[in-house]
Amino acid sequence: YKEIHKSYTSLHYQFPPPLKKPNTMAFNVYTIESLDSNESI
């Protein structure tokens, strides 16, 4: 979980928050995939 949280945090720092970014599809998909992999762990 910590590793996934790290990658999520790094992605969050690389790109602006979804509300300020018009292209949120990739961000949402990445978040959903992270949540799914977190549940499977």
C-alpha positions in Angstrom: 0.0 0.0 0.0 2.8 2.4 0.8 4.5 1.9 -2.5 1.2 2.5 -4.4 0.7 5.6 -2.3 4.2 6.8 -3.1 3.6 6.4 -6.9 0.2 8.1 -6.5 1.8 11.0 -4.7 4.6 11.4 -7.2 2.0 11.4 -10.0 0.0 14.0 -8.1 3.2 16.2 -7.9 4.0 15.7 -11.6 0.5 16.8 -12.7 -1.8 19.5 -11.4 -4.9 18.4 -9.4 -7.7 16.9 -11.6 -10.0 19.9 -11.0 -7.4 22.2 -12.5 -6.5 19.9 -15.4 -8.9 19.5 -18.3 -7.4 16.1 -19.2 -8.6 14.1 -16.2 -9.3 10.8 -17.9 -5.7 9.4 -17.5 -5.6 10.6 -13.9 -8.9 9.0 -13.0 -8.0 5.7 -14.7 -4.6 5.7 -12.9 -6.4 6.3 -9.6 -9.0 3.5 -10.2 -6.2 1.1 -11.2 -4.3 2.0 -8.0 -7.4 1.4 -5.9 -8.0 -2.0 -7.6 -4.4 -3.1 -7.1 -4.5 -1.9 -3.5 -7.6 -4.1 -2.9 -6.0 -7.1 -4.5 -2.9 -6.8 -2.3 
